[in-house]
Amino acid sequence: RFCLPLVLASLPTMATGEEIAPALQDSWGDFWLFRFFVNAAGYASIVVPGFLLIQYFKRRNYLETGRSICFPVIKSCVFGSEVKSVHQDDGSLPPRAEPTESSTARQVFKLLFCAAGLQVSYLTWGVLQERVMTRTYGATETDPGEKFKDSQFLVFMNRILAFTVAGLYCALTKQPRHGAPMYKYSFASLSNILSSWCQYEALKYISFPTQVLAKASKVIPVMMMGKLVSRKSYEYWEYLTAALISVGVSMFLLSSGPNRTVSTVTTFSGIVLLAGYIIFDSFTSNWQDALFTYKMSPVQMMFGVNVFSCLFTVGSLLEQGALLESLRFMARHSEFTAHAVLLSVCSACGQLFIFYTINQFGAAVFTIIMTLRQAFAILLSCLIYGHTVTVVGGLGIAVVFVALFLRVYARSRMKKRSKKLPPGDTPVQKV
């Protein structure tokens, strides 16, 4: 009885005189920290027995003694082929297809196709994400309607479709022989689920433009960790662009619009959730880089991660009884059903466009397209949902994106220069 007020009091809004967001006022069961631990307990109920089974099979030396009908499945899940690729340089990216005798017009058309596909997929995804998490459904003149609150169900919807698309793609196209033990995908899957959950939950406390800028500033903690933990060296332009990003984000966050509403107030809870998103997302990318040392394609990675994501989320939802409740919400509100399905379609298609764009044009072109997408996403969110941005906040956004473009340009120049270096010289690490 006394703990809950103390916990809520420790999460005040950053702006004085403003109310606590409605998401904090409903009940203890809707409080994000409580939901986080409940979800984590659900994942643990699957992870712990799985871990014990893996240890059991390894102690039994099952690879030598096992001959049951389940042997191929257990071997693939627990042991794999354990054959790693001898080429581990930049294994996270597929080999880029060189343009072979193709006309300039054809290349331009491919580039426009990739840019349009990425922009449409992720801009639609961003708009729908904010709509689902911040607006009510079924509102009438007499009924205020109800909000959808279970972020985990949205993660499940995204992952089940991504799993289906990746599975069909792997079945219909030739893929490398798979060598990684399947259980290793579960680590990236778990962190990916938690990062997505934090991303959805954060929209209950902060505005979408704030979330986009926070993602853009992810490079700052990455550089700090690289310097402190790994003792990495960075070029002067990396420090300059990181400082510009930090200044731009600070300008945006500290600027106050005249018509701020409770839904757009940046709260301490939102900051914590964004920090959780950045931490979990950073772990996901690093773990996937390690997995790419096995001979696999990006679509195989997408399939393997989403297999476990579906298992974890559906297991947790069933244990909480939230799956049926979410399905009942879908039955009550057909508009929400359409939004949730389209959200999942955009997420799955966006991942395929990512792989295709990097394969055809490389990571630099992809980064430019996605940086433009972030700018368009902020503009769309302000236009559709009425977020107010002051002149100082607008300048802050501009500073962030100028820094991002400078970063892409400087990195491409450094890559060209590193190719001309003698074999003995090695350039410093980049972020």
Sine and cosine of phi, psi and omega as CSV:
sin_phi,cos_phi,sin_psi,cos_psi,sin_omega,cos_omega
0.00,0.00,-0.57,0.82,-0.04,-1.00
-1.00,-0.08,-0.34,0.94,-0.07,-1.00
-0.95,0.32,-0.67,0.74,-0.09,-1.00
-0.87,0.50,-0.75,0.66,0.04,-1.00
-0.86,0.51,-0.58,0.81,0.02,-1.00
-0.91,0.41,-0.67,0.74,0.01,-1.00
-0.91,0.42,-0.71,0.71,-0.01,-1.00
-0.91,0.41,-0.55,0.83,0.00,-1.00
-0.93,0.36,-0.41,0.91,0.00,-1.00
-0.98,0.17,-0.07,1.00,-0.01,-1.00
-0.87,-0.49,0.88,0.48,-0.05,-1.00
-0.97,0.22,0.32,-0.95,0.11,-0.99
-0.95,0.32,0.44,-0.90,-0.05,-1.00
-0.97,0.24,-0.40,0.92,0.02,-1.00
-0.99,-0.11,0.77,-0.63,-0.05,-1.00
-0.96,0.28,0.50,-0.87,0.07,-1.00
0.99,0.16,0.08,1.00,-0.01,-1.00
-0.95,-0.32,0.45,-0.89,-0.10,-1.00
-0.97,0.24,0.38,-0.93,0.14,-0.99
-0.95,0.32,0.62,-0.78,-0.07,-1.00
-0.86,0.52,0.52,-0.85,-0.02,-1.00
-0.84,0.54,-0.49,0.87,-0.02,-1.00
-0.88,0.48,-0.40,0.92,0.00,-1.00
-1.00,0.01,-0.15,0.99,-0.14,-0.99
-0.99,-0.15,-0.20,0.98,-0.16,-0.99
-0.94,0.35,-0.93,0.37,-0.02,-1.00
-0.29,-0.96,0.23,-0.97,0.03,-1.00
-0.88,0.48,-0.57,0.82,-0.01,-1.00
-0.91,0.41,-0.34,0.94,0.01,-1.00
-0.99,-0.11,-0.07,1.00,0.01,-1.00
-0.93,0.37,0.74,-0.67,-0.18,-0.98
-0.88,0.47,-0.59,0.81,-0.03,-1.00
-0.92,0.39,-0.63,0.77,0.06,-1.00
-0.90,0.43,-0.70,0.71,0.01,-1.00
-0.88,0.47,-0.60,0.80,0.00,-1.00
-0.88,0.48,-0.73,0.68,-0.02,-1.00
-0.94,0.34,-0.56,0.83,0.07,-1.00
-0.90,0.43,-0.71,0.71,0.04,-1.00
-0.89,0.46,-0.68,0.73,0.00,-1.00
-0.88,0.47,-0.61,0.79,0.05,-1.00
-0.90,0.43,-0.62,0.79,0.06,-1.00
-0.90,0.44,-0.67,0.75,0.04,-1.00
-0.92,0.40,-0.62,0.79,0.00,-1.00
-0.89,0.45,-0.53,0.85,0.01,-1.00
-0.92,0.40,-0.29,0.96,0.07,-1.00
-0.98,-0.18,-0.64,0.77,-0.07,-1.00
-0.93,0.38,-0.70,0.71,-0.08,-1.00
-0.89,0.45,-0.77,0.64,0.08,-1.00
-0.87,0.49,-0.60,0.80,0.03,-1.00
-0.90,0.44,-0.66,0.75,0.03,-1.00
-0.89,0.46,-0.68,0.73,0.00,-1.00
-0.90,0.43,-0.63,0.78,0.04,-1.00
-0.90,0.43,-0.68,0.73,0.00,-1.00
-0.89,0.46,-0.69,0.72,0.04,-1.00
-0.89,0.45,-0.60,0.80,0.01,-1.00
-0.89,0.45,-0.74,0.67,-0.02,-1.00
-0.91,0.41,-0.58,0.82,0.02,-1.00
-0.94,0.33,-0.64,0.76,0.02,-1.00
-0.92,0.39,-0.57,0.82,0.01,-1.00
-0.97,0.25,-0.09,1.00,-0.10,-0.99
0.79,0.61,0.78,0.63,-0.11,-0.99
-0.87,0.50,-0.46,0.89,-0.02,-1.00
-0.89,0.46,-0.47,0.88,0.01,-1.00
-1.00,-0.09,-0.55,0.84,-0.14,-0.99
-0.97,-0.25,-0.39,0.92,-0.08,-1.00
-0.97,0.26,0.74,-0.68,0.04,-1.00
-0.63,-0.78,0.42,0.91,-0.05,-1.00
-0.99,0.17,0.06,-1.00,-0.02,-1.00
-0.92,0.40,-0.37,0.93,0.00,-1.00
-1.00,0.02,0.07,1.00,-0.09,-1.00
-0.83,0.57,-0.75,0.67,-0.01,-1.00
-0.87,0.49,-0.63,0.78,-0.01,-1.00
-0.92,0.38,-0.72,0.69,-0.01,-1.00
-0.90,0.43,-0.64,0.77,0.02,-1.00
-0.88,0.47,-0.69,0.72,-0.01,-1.00
-0.93,0.37,-0.64,0.77,-0.06,-1.00
-0.97,0.23,-0.61,0.79,-0.14,-0.99
-0.98,-0.17,-0.63,0.77,-0.14,-0.99
-0.94,-0.34,-0.67,0.74,-0.09,-1.00
0.91,0.41,-0.27,-0.96,0.04,-1.00
-1.00,-0.06,-0.26,0.97,0.00,-1.00
0.82,0.57,0.46,0.89,0.06,-1.00
-0.98,-0.21,0.90,-0.44,-0.02,-1.00
-0.99,-0.13,0.40,-0.92,0.01,-1.00
-0.94,0.33,0.62,-0.78,0.04,-1.00
-0.97,0.23,-0.31,0.95,0.04,-1.00
-0.98,-0.21,0.98,-0.21,-0.06,-1.00
-0.95,-0.30,0.07,1.00,-0.01,-1.00
-0.96,0.26,0.88,-0.47,0.01,-1.00
0.81,0.59,0.70,0.71,-0.05,-1.00
-0.92,0.40,-0.22,0.97,-0.02,-1.00
-0.96,0.29,-0.22,0.98,-0.03,-1.00
-0.92,-0.38,0.64,-0.77,0.08,-1.00
-0.95,0.32,0.42,-0.91,0.04,-1.00
-0.88,0.48,0.77,-0.63,-0.07,-1.00
-0.97,0.23,0.72,-0.69,-0.02,-1.00
-0.96,0.29,0.83,-0.56,0.04,-1.00
-0.98,0.18,0.64,-0.77,0.02,-1.00
-0.93,0.38,0.89,-0.45,-0.06,-1.00
-0.97,-0.26,0.97,-0.25,0.10,-0.99
0.80,0.60,0.47,0.88,-0.02,-1.00
-0.99,-0.11,0.56,-0.83,-0.05,-1.00
-0.94,0.33,0.34,-0.94,0.04,-1.00
-0.89,0.46,-0.63,0.78,-0.01,-1.00
-0.88,0.47,-0.62,0.78,0.00,-1.00
-0.92,0.40,-0.66,0.75,0.03,-1.00
-0.91,0.41,-0.64,0.76,0.04,-1.00
-0.90,0.44,-0.66,0.75,0.02,-1.00
-0.89,0.45,-0.66,0.75,0.03,-1.00
-0.89,0.46,-0.69,0.73,-0.01,-1.00
-0.90,0.44,-0.69,0.72,0.03,-1.00
-0.90,0.43,-0.60,0.80,0.03,-1.00
-0.90,0.45,-0.72,0.70,0.01,-1.00
-0.91,0.42,-0.70,0.71,-0.01,-1.00
-0.89,0.45,-0.70,0.72,0.01,-1.00
-0.91,0.42,-0.67,0.74,0.00,-1.00
-0.88,0.47,-0.70,0.71,0.01,-1.00
-0.92,0.39,-0.69,0.73,-0.03,-1.00
-0.91,0.42,-0.74,0.67,-0.02,-1.00
-0.90,0.45,-0.71,0.70,-0.05,-1.00
-0.88,0.48,-0.78,0.62,-0.15,-0.99
-1.00,0.09,-0.45,0.89,0.11,-0.99
-0.94,0.35,-0.67,0.74,0.07,-1.00
-0.89,0.45,-0.67,0.74,0.02,-1.00
-0.87,0.50,-0.69,0.73,-0.01,-1.00
-0.92,0.40,-0.68,0.73,0.01,-1.00
-0.89,0.45,-0.70,0.72,0.00,-1.00
-0.92,0.38,-0.60,0.80,0.01,-1.00
-0.86,0.51,-0.71,0.70,0.01,-1.00
-0.93,0.36,-0.60,0.80,0.01,-1.00
-0.89,0.46,-0.72,0.69,-0.07,-1.00
-0.92,0.39,-0.63,0.78,-0.13,-0.99
-1.00,0.03,-0.30,0.95,-0.12,-0.99
-0.86,-0.51,-0.14,0.99,-0.06,-1.00
-0.88,-0.48,0.35,-0.94,-0.01,-1.00
-1.00,-0.03,0.30,-0.95,0.06,-1.00
-0.85,-0.53,0.58,-0.81,0.06,-1.00
0.98,0.21,0.35,0.94,-0.02,-1.00
-0.96,0.28,0.70,-0.72,0.09,-1.00
-0.76,-0.65,-0.11,-0.99,0.01,-1.00
-0.92,0.40,-0.49,0.87,-0.03,-1.00
-0.97,-0.25,-0.33,0.94,-0.06,-1.00
-0.88,-0.47,0.84,-0.55,0.00,-1.00
-0.94,0.34,-0.17,0.99,-0.03,-1.00
1.00,0.10,-0.09,-1.00,-0.01,-1.00
-0.65,-0.76,0.50,-0.86,0.03,-1.00
-1.00,-0.09,0.50,-0.86,0.13,-0.99
-1.00,0.05,0.79,-0.61,-0.18,-0.98
-0.92,-0.39,-0.28,0.96,-0.14,-0.99
-1.00,0.01,1.00,-0.10,0.00,-1.00
-0.90,0.44,-0.52,0.86,-0.05,-1.00
-0.89,0.45,-0.56,0.83,0.03,-1.00
-0.91,0.41,-0.60,0.80,0.06,-1.00
-0.91,0.41,-0.62,0.78,0.08,-1.00
-0.88,0.48,-0.69,0.72,0.03,-1.00
-0.87,0.49,-0.70,0.72,0.01,-1.00
-0.87,0.50,-0.69,0.72,0.02,-1.00
-0.89,0.46,-0.68,0.74,-0.10,-0.99
-0.96,0.27,-0.57,0.82,-0.03,-1.00
-0.92,0.39,-0.59,0.81,0.03,-1.00
-0.97,0.26,-0.65,0.76,0.04,-1.00
-0.88,0.47,-0.64,0.77,0.07,-1.00
-0.87,0.49,-0.69,0.73,-0.01,-1.00
-0.91,0.41,-0.71,0.70,-0.02,-1.00
-0.90,0.44,-0.72,0.69,0.00,-1.00
-0.90,0.43,-0.63,0.78,0.03,-1.00
-0.89,0.45,-0.69,0.72,0.03,-1.00
-0.90,0.43,-0.66,0.75,0.00,-1.00
-0.89,0.45,-0.69,0.73,0.02,-1.00
-0.91,0.41,-0.57,0.82,-0.01,-1.00
-0.95,0.30,-0.52,0.85,-0.10,-1.00
-1.00,-0.08,-0.23,0.97,-0.02,-1.00
-0.83,-0.55,0.35,-0.94,0.00,-1.00
-0.98,0.20,0.79,-0.61,-0.03,-1.00
-0.85,-0.53,0.41,-0.91,0.05,-1.00
-0.88,0.47,0.42,-0.91,0.08,-1.00
-0.90,0.45,0.76,-0.64,-0.12,-0.99
-0.99,0.11,0.73,-0.68,-0.05,-1.00
-0.83,-0.55,-0.27,0.96,-0.08,-1.00
-0.98,0.22,0.65,-0.76,0.15,-0.99
-0.86,0.51,0.72,-0.69,-0.12,-0.99
-0.87,0.49,-0.54,0.84,-0.09,-1.00
-0.90,0.44,-0.37,0.93,-0.02,-1.00
-0.93,0.37,-0.37,0.93,0.07,-1.00
-0.93,0.36,-0.38,0.92,-0.10,-0.99
-0.90,0.43,-0.50,0.87,-0.01,-1.00
-0.92,0.39,-0.75,0.66,0.04,-1.00
-0.91,0.41,-0.57,0.82,0.00,-1.00
-0.90,0.43,-0.72,0.69,-0.04,-1.00
-0.89,0.45,-0.72,0.70,0.01,-1.00
-0.93,0.38,-0.55,0.84,0.03,-1.00
-0.92,0.40,-0.65,0.76,0.06,-1.00
-0.88,0.47,-0.73,0.68,-0.05,-1.00
-0.91,0.40,-0.62,0.79,0.03,-1.00
-0.91,0.40,-0.65,0.76,0.03,-1.00
-0.91,0.41,-0.64,0.77,0.02,-1.00
-0.88,0.47,-0.70,0.71,0.03,-1.00
-0.88,0.47,-0.60,0.80,0.00,-1.00
-0.90,0.43,-0.71,0.71,0.03,-1.00
-0.92,0.40,-0.72,0.69,-0.04,-1.00
-0.89,0.45,-0.56,0.83,-0.05,-1.00
-0.88,0.47,-0.47,0.88,-0.02,-1.00
-0.93,0.38,-0.24,0.97,0.08,-1.00
-0.97,0.26,-0.27,0.96,-0.13,-0.99
-0.84,-0.54,-0.36,0.93,-0.04,-1.00
-0.75,-0.67,0.26,-0.96,0.02,-1.00
-0.99,0.16,0.38,-0.93,0.01,-1.00
-0.88,0.47,-0.68,0.74,0.06,-1.00
-0.84,0.54,-0.62,0.78,0.05,-1.00
-0.89,0.46,-0.65,0.76,0.01,-1.00
-0.90,0.44,-0.67,0.74,0.00,-1.00
-0.89,0.46,-0.70,0.72,0.01,-1.00
-0.92,0.40,-0.57,0.82,0.04,-1.00
-0.90,0.44,-0.64,0.77,0.06,-1.00
-0.89,0.45,-0.66,0.76,-0.01,-1.00
-0.90,0.45,-0.50,0.86,-0.03,-1.00
-1.00,0.03,0.19,0.98,-0.01,-1.00
-0.88,0.47,-0.40,0.92,-0.03,-1.00
-0.89,0.45,-0.46,0.89,-0.07,-1.00
-0.91,0.41,-0.81,0.59,0.05,-1.00
-0.90,0.44,-0.49,0.87,0.04,-1.00
-0.90,0.44,-0.69,0.72,0.03,-1.00
-0.91,0.41,-0.64,0.77,0.00,-1.00
-0.89,0.46,-0.70,0.71,0.02,-1.00
-0.91,0.41,-0.63,0.78,0.03,-1.00
-0.89,0.45,-0.60,0.80,-0.01,-1.00
-0.96,0.28,-0.68,0.73,-0.09,-1.00
-0.98,0.19,-0.67,0.74,-0.11,-0.99
-1.00,-0.02,-0.77,0.63,-0.10,-0.99
-0.99,-0.10,-0.06,1.00,0.00,-1.00
0.84,0.54,0.65,0.76,-0.01,-1.00
-0.98,0.20,0.43,-0.90,0.07,-1.00
-0.96,-0.28,0.55,-0.83,-0.01,-1.00
-0.76,-0.65,0.45,-0.89,0.04,-1.00
-0.96,0.27,0.32,-0.95,-0.02,-1.00
-0.88,0.47,-0.58,0.81,-0.04,-1.00
-0.93,0.36,-0.42,0.91,0.05,-1.00
-0.94,0.33,-0.66,0.75,0.08,-1.00
-0.91,0.42,-0.63,0.77,-0.01,-1.00
-0.90,0.44,-0.75,0.66,-0.02,-1.00
-0.92,0.38,-0.59,0.81,0.04,-1.00
-0.90,0.44,-0.64,0.77,0.03,-1.00
-0.92,0.40,-0.64,0.77,0.03,-1.00
-0.89,0.45,-0.66,0.75,0.04,-1.00
-0.88,0.47,-0.68,0.73,0.00,-1.00
-0.89,0.46,-0.67,0.74,0.02,-1.00
-0.90,0.43,-0.69,0.72,-0.02,-1.00
-0.89,0.45,-0.70,0.72,0.01,-1.00
-0.90,0.43,-0.65,0.76,0.01,-1.00
-0.89,0.45,-0.66,0.75,0.03,-1.00
-0.87,0.50,-0.68,0.74,-0.03,-1.00
-0.93,0.37,-0.71,0.70,-0.07,-1.00
-0.93,0.36,-0.56,0.83,-0.06,-1.00
-1.00,0.09,-0.23,0.97,0.04,-1.00
-0.98,0.21,0.59,-0.81,-0.04,-1.00
-0.85,-0.53,0.83,-0.55,0.04,-1.00
-0.98,0.20,0.40,-0.92,-0.04,-1.00
-0.95,0.30,-0.40,0.92,-0.09,-1.00
-0.87,-0.49,0.65,0.76,-0.01,-1.00
-0.91,0.42,0.67,-0.74,0.07,-1.00
-0.94,-0.33,0.19,-0.98,-0.03,-1.00
-0.86,0.51,-0.61,0.79,-0.08,-1.00
-0.92,0.40,-0.35,0.94,-0.04,-1.00
-0.96,-0.27,0.11,0.99,0.02,-1.00
-0.98,0.21,0.77,-0.64,0.04,-1.00
-0.98,0.22,0.91,-0.41,-0.02,-1.00
-0.97,-0.24,0.21,-0.98,0.03,-1.00
-0.89,0.46,-0.61,0.79,0.04,-1.00
-0.86,0.50,-0.66,0.75,0.02,-1.00
-0.89,0.45,-0.64,0.77,0.03,-1.00
-0.90,0.44,-0.69,0.73,0.01,-1.00
-0.89,0.46,-0.69,0.73,0.00,-1.00
-0.91,0.42,-0.63,0.77,0.06,-1.00
-0.90,0.43,-0.63,0.78,0.07,-1.00
-0.89,0.46,-0.65,0.76,0.07,-1.00
-0.88,0.47,-0.66,0.75,0.04,-1.00
-0.86,0.52,-0.74,0.67,-0.05,-1.00
-0.90,0.44,-0.68,0.74,-0.01,-1.00
-0.90,0.43,-0.77,0.64,-0.03,-1.00
-0.91,0.41,-0.62,0.78,-0.01,-1.00
-0.92,0.39,-0.61,0.79,0.04,-1.00
-0.90,0.44,-0.65,0.76,0.04,-1.00
-0.90,0.44,-0.66,0.75,-0.02,-1.00
-0.84,0.54,-0.77,0.64,-0.05,-1.00
-0.91,0.43,-0.63,0.78,0.01,-1.00
-0.93,0.38,-0.64,0.76,0.02,-1.00
-0.92,0.38,-0.62,0.79,0.03,-1.00
-0.91,0.41,-0.59,0.81,0.08,-1.00
-0.86,0.52,-0.65,0.76,0.03,-1.00
-0.92,0.39,-0.63,0.78,0.01,-1.00
-0.93,0.38,-0.49,0.87,-0.02,-1.00
-0.93,0.37,-0.15,0.99,0.10,-1.00
-0.93,0.36,-0.29,0.96,0.18,-0.98
-0.99,0.15,0.34,-0.94,-0.01,-1.00
-0.98,0.19,0.99,-0.15,0.01,-1.00
-0.48,-0.88,0.36,-0.93,0.05,-1.00
-0.99,-0.11,0.29,-0.96,0.06,-1.00
-0.86,0.51,-0.56,0.83,0.00,-1.00
-0.94,0.34,-0.57,0.82,0.10,-0.99
-0.90,0.44,-0.63,0.78,0.08,-1.00
-0.88,0.47,-0.70,0.71,0.02,-1.00
-0.86,0.51,-0.67,0.75,-0.01,-1.00
-0.92,0.39,-0.75,0.66,-0.05,-1.00
-0.89,0.46,-0.69,0.73,0.01,-1.00
-0.91,0.42,-0.67,0.74,-0.06,-1.00
-0.96,0.28,-0.39,0.92,0.12,-0.99
-0.85,0.52,-0.77,0.63,-0.01,-1.00
-0.95,0.31,-0.54,0.84,0.03,-1.00
-0.88,0.47,-0.67,0.74,0.05,-1.00
-0.90,0.44,-0.68,0.74,-0.01,-1.00
-0.89,0.46,-0.74,0.67,-0.04,-1.00
-0.90,0.43,-0.74,0.67,-0.10,-0.99
-0.94,0.34,-0.67,0.74,-0.01,-1.00
-0.93,0.36,-0.58,0.81,0.05,-1.00
-0.90,0.44,-0.72,0.69,0.00,-1.00
-0.91,0.41,-0.66,0.75,0.01,-1.00
-0.90,0.44,-0.64,0.77,0.01,-1.00
-0.93,0.38,-0.64,0.76,0.00,-1.00
-0.90,0.44,-0.58,0.82,-0.02,-1.00
-1.00,0.06,-0.18,0.98,-0.11,-0.99
0.96,0.28,0.24,0.97,-0.08,-1.00
-0.99,0.14,-0.37,0.93,-0.03,-1.00
-0.90,0.43,-0.74,0.68,-0.01,-1.00
-0.92,0.40,-0.61,0.79,0.02,-1.00
-0.90,0.44,-0.65,0.76,0.02,-1.00
-0.93,0.38,-0.62,0.79,0.05,-1.00
-0.91,0.41,-0.59,0.81,0.07,-1.00
-0.92,0.40,-0.60,0.80,0.06,-1.00
-0.89,0.46,-0.65,0.76,0.05,-1.00
-0.89,0.46,-0.64,0.77,0.01,-1.00
-0.92,0.40,-0.56,0.83,0.00,-1.00
-0.96,0.27,-0.50,0.86,-0.11,-0.99
-0.77,-0.63,0.99,-0.15,-0.01,-1.00
-0.90,0.43,-0.49,0.87,0.02,-1.00
-0.90,0.43,-0.66,0.75,0.06,-1.00
-0.89,0.45,-0.63,0.77,0.03,-1.00
-0.85,0.53,-0.73,0.68,0.01,-1.00
-0.89,0.46,-0.66,0.75,0.00,-1.00
-0.91,0.42,-0.69,0.72,-0.03,-1.00
-0.91,0.42,-0.66,0.75,0.01,-1.00
-0.92,0.40,-0.72,0.69,0.00,-1.00
-0.90,0.43,-0.59,0.81,0.07,-1.00
-0.85,0.52,-0.69,0.72,0.00,-1.00
-0.93,0.36,-0.65,0.76,0.01,-1.00
-0.89,0.46,-0.70,0.71,0.01,-1.00
-0.89,0.45,-0.64,0.77,0.01,-1.00
-0.90,0.44,-0.72,0.69,-0.03,-1.00
-0.93,0.38,-0.71,0.70,0.00,-1.00
-0.91,0.42,-0.61,0.80,0.02,-1.00
-0.87,0.49,-0.64,0.77,0.03,-1.00
-0.89,0.45,-0.65,0.76,0.03,-1.00
-0.91,0.41,-0.63,0.77,0.05,-1.00
-0.90,0.43,-0.56,0.83,0.06,-1.00
-0.87,0.50,-0.78,0.63,-0.02,-1.00
-0.87,0.49,-0.69,0.72,-0.05,-1.00
-0.92,0.39,-0.66,0.75,-0.03,-1.00
-0.91,0.41,-0.71,0.70,0.01,-1.00
-0.90,0.43,-0.62,0.78,0.01,-1.00
-0.90,0.43,-0.62,0.78,-0.08,-1.00
-1.00,0.06,-0.61,0.80,-0.17,-0.98
-0.81,-0.59,-0.13,0.99,0.03,-1.00
1.00,-0.04,0.15,-0.99,-0.12,-0.99
-0.96,0.29,-0.50,0.87,-0.06,-1.00
-0.92,0.40,-0.72,0.69,0.02,-1.00
-0.89,0.46,-0.67,0.74,0.02,-1.00
-0.87,0.50,-0.68,0.73,-0.01,-1.00
-0.89,0.45,-0.64,0.77,0.02,-1.00
-0.89,0.45,-0.71,0.71,0.00,-1.00
-0.87,0.48,-0.70,0.72,-0.04,-1.00
-0.95,0.31,-0.49,0.87,0.08,-1.00
-0.92,0.39,-0.67,0.74,0.10,-1.00
-0.88,0.48,-0.62,0.79,0.01,-1.00
-0.88,0.48,-0.65,0.76,0.02,-1.00
-0.89,0.46,-0.65,0.76,0.03,-1.00
-0.91,0.42,-0.70,0.71,0.03,-1.00
-0.90,0.43,-0.58,0.82,0.00,-1.00
-0.90,0.45,-0.67,0.75,0.04,-1.00
-0.90,0.44,-0.69,0.72,0.00,-1.00
-0.88,0.47,-0.72,0.70,0.01,-1.00
-0.89,0.46,-0.69,0.73,-0.01,-1.00
-0.88,0.48,-0.66,0.75,0.01,-1.00
-0.92,0.40,-0.62,0.78,-0.02,-1.00
-0.95,0.32,-0.69,0.73,-0.11,-0.99
-0.98,0.18,-0.69,0.72,-0.14,-0.99
-0.97,-0.26,0.09,1.00,0.15,-0.99
0.95,0.31,0.48,0.88,0.07,-1.00
-0.94,0.34,0.73,-0.68,0.01,-1.00
-1.00,-0.04,0.71,-0.70,0.03,-1.00
-0.81,-0.58,0.84,-0.55,0.01,-1.00
-0.97,0.24,0.12,-0.99,0.04,-1.00
-0.88,0.48,-0.67,0.74,0.02,-1.00
-0.90,0.43,-0.67,0.74,0.04,-1.00
-0.89,0.45,-0.65,0.76,0.04,-1.00
-0.90,0.44,-0.64,0.76,0.06,-1.00
-0.90,0.44,-0.61,0.79,0.05,-1.00
-0.88,0.47,-0.69,0.72,0.05,-1.00
-0.87,0.49,-0.69,0.72,0.00,-1.00
-0.88,0.48,-0.67,0.74,0.01,-1.00
-0.87,0.49,-0.67,0.74,0.00,-1.00
-0.87,0.49,-0.73,0.68,-0.08,-1.00
-0.97,0.25,-0.51,0.86,0.14,-0.99
-0.88,0.47,-0.68,0.74,0.03,-1.00
-0.89,0.45,-0.64,0.77,0.01,-1.00
-0.91,0.42,-0.66,0.75,0.02,-1.00
-0.93,0.37,-0.62,0.79,0.08,-1.00
-0.87,0.49,-0.60,0.80,0.00,-1.00
-0.91,0.42,-0.71,0.71,0.02,-1.00
-0.89,0.46,-0.70,0.71,-0.02,-1.00
-0.89,0.46,-0.74,0.67,-0.03,-1.00
-0.90,0.44,-0.62,0.79,0.00,-1.00
-0.92,0.40,-0.65,0.76,0.02,-1.00
-0.91,0.42,-0.62,0.79,0.06,-1.00
-0.90,0.44,-0.66,0.75,0.00,-1.00
-0.92,0.40,-0.59,0.81,0.03,-1.00
-0.91,0.42,-0.66,0.75,0.03,-1.00
-0.90,0.43,-0.63,0.78,0.00,-1.00
-0.93,0.36,-0.62,0.78,-0.04,-1.00
-0.92,0.40,-0.46,0.89,0.03,-1.00
-0.93,0.36,-0.40,0.92,-0.02,-1.00
-1.00,-0.04,-0.08,1.00,-0.03,-1.00
-0.94,0.34,0.52,-0.86,0.13,-0.99
-0.88,0.47,0.39,-0.92,-0.05,-1.00
-0.83,0.56,-0.48,0.87,-0.05,-1.00
-0.98,0.21,-0.35,0.94,-0.05,-1.00
-1.00,0.02,0.67,-0.74,0.04,-1.00
-0.79,-0.61,0.79,-0.61,0.03,-1.00
-0.94,0.35,0.30,-0.95,0.00,-1.00
-0.95,0.32,0.30,-0.96,-0.01,-1.00
-0.92,0.40,0.61,-0.79,0.06,-1.00
-0.93,-0.38,0.36,-0.93,0.10,-1.00
-0.94,-0.33,0.00,0.00,0.00,0.00
